Amino acid sequence: MRTAEEKLRNPHPGSKIAEARDFGIDLTMIVENLRLTPQQRLEKLQSAMLSMDKVKKAAAESQKTQ
């Protein structure tokens, strides 16, 4: 039986996974996230959210000065 990673890296032709890949979904990102623990995924998400907050604040400050 193939692992989830194997299925994502080498999907069977005609499968839903192959269809998603052909549509343009980056399956390597899914593989990378599956390698992380739930805690690591949460930390990654929190870091991204903090970065987005910084970008939003900088954009708001930029709008004030224009």
N, C-alpha and C positions, 0 to 999 in steps of 0.2 A: 504494500500500500504506500502511495506517495504522500509525503508530508505536505502541509499547506504551502511551505516555501517552494517546494519542487513544483507544485501545481501553478503557483504564481510565476515562477521563473520560466517554466516550459509548459504552458497550457496546451491542452489537446486542441487540435484544429476543430473549429465549430463550437467549442465550449463557450459558456457565458464569460469565462475569464479571458479567453482569446478575443471575444467580441469587445470586451471592455478595453483591452490593450489596443485593439485596432481602432477603437473610437478615440483613443488618445489618453486614456487614464494611465498614469505613471505607476505601474505595479511595483517598481523597485522601492517606492516610498512606503508602500504597504508592507513589503518584506522587512524593511528597516524597522518599522514600528512594531512588527510582530516579534522582533528580536529583543525588544525592550520589555522590562518588567512593567506592570501597571503603574508602579510608583515613578519609574523613569518617564513613562508617557505623560503622566500628570505634571511632572516637573518641566518637561519640554513644553507642554501646553501653557503652563503658568508663565514660563519665560517668554513665550511668543506673545501672550496677552500683555505682559509688562512692556515689551518692546512696542506693541501697537499703541498702548497708552502714551508712551513717550512721543511717538510720531504724531498722534492726535494733539497732544499738548503743544508740541513744537509748531504744528500747522496753525493752531489757534493763536499762538503768540505771534506768528508771522503775519496773520491776518490783522491783528491789532496794530502792528507797526506800519502797515501799508496805508 
